[in-house]
């Protein structure tokens, strides 16, 4: 559960950063998918490296699954609330 929450937050931070950084009409869903895929690959890499570089940790595929579920939930959250997030971005840009 901790892995899922951590990767949910990590993915949301990256997705929000991308949304706030970019201006104009872009294909947000494709970019969100790319970012989510990168976070999943990052989680897999961390699991492999902790098994390869340490003697006291082993890679666990259940951790990879939990990480991926957290990323998937964050991706779906952003897709469902994309219009709301765009409105927040517009208000944020007016503030600056």
C-alpha positions in Angstrom: 0.0 0.0 0.0 2.9 2.4 0.8 4.4 1.8 -2.6 1.1 2.5 -4.3 0.6 5.8 -2.4 4.2 6.9 -3.0 4.0 6.3 -6.8 0.6 7.9 -6.9 2.0 11.1 -5.4 5.1 10.9 -7.6 3.0 10.5 -10.8 0.6 13.3 -9.7 3.6 15.7 -9.1 5.0 15.0 -12.6 1.6 15.3 -14.3 0.8 18.5 -12.5 4.2 19.9 -13.3 3.7 19.1 -17.0 0.2 20.5 -17.0 1.3 23.8 -15.4 4.5 24.1 -17.5 3.0 23.7 -20.9 0.9 26.4 -22.5 -1.6 26.1 -25.4 -3.7 23.1 -26.5 -1.6 20.0 -26.5 -2.4 16.3 -26.5 -2.4 16.0 -22.7 -3.6 12.5 -22.6 -0.7 11.2 -24.7 1.8 13.1 -22.6 0.2 11.9 -19.4 0.4 8.3 -20.8 4.1 8.9 -21.6 4.9 10.3 -18.1 3.0 7.4 -16.5 4.9 4.8 -18.5 8.2 6.5 -17.5 7.3 6.3 -13.8 6.4 2.6 -14.2 9.8 1.9 -15.8 11.5 3.9 -13.1 9.8 1.7 -10.5 10.9 -1.4 -12.2 14.5 -0.1 -12.5 14.6 0.7 -8.8 13.4 -2.8 -7.9 16.1 -4.4 -10.2 18.8 -2.2 -8.9 18.0 -2.8 -5.2 18.4 -6.5 -5.9 21.6 -6.1 -7.9 23.4 -3.4 -5.8 22.5 -4.4 -2.3 23.0 -7.6 -0.3 20.2 -7.0 2.1 17.3 -6.2 -0.4 15.7 -8.3 -3.0 13.5 -7.3 -5.9 9.9 -7.9 -5.3 7.4 -8.1 -8.2 4.6 -7.3 -5.7 6.2 -3.9 -5.2 6.3 -3.4 -9.0 2.6 -4.2 -9.1 1.8 -1.9 -6.2 3.9 0.9 -7.9 2.1 0.4 -11.2 -1.3 0.4 -9.6 -0.5 3.7 -7.9 0.6 5.2 -11.3 -2.5 3.9 -13.0 -4.8 5.5 -10.4 -2.9 8.8 -10.7 -3.2 8.6 -14.5 -7.0 7.9 -14.3 -7.4 10.6 -11.7 -5.8 13.2 -14.1 -7.8 12.0 -17.1 -11.1 12.2 -15.2 -10.4 15.6 -13.8 -8.5 17.0 -16.8 -11.1 19.8 -17.5 -11.0 20.8 -13.8 -7.2 20.9 -13.9 -7.2 23.0 -17.0 -9.5 25.5 -15.2 -7.1 25.6 -12.2 -4.2 26.2 -14.6 -6.1 29.2 -16.2 -6.8 30.7 -12.8 -3.2 30.1 -11.8 -1.9 31.8 -14.9 -4.2 34.8 -14.3 -2.8 35.1 -10.8 0.8 35.3 -12.1 
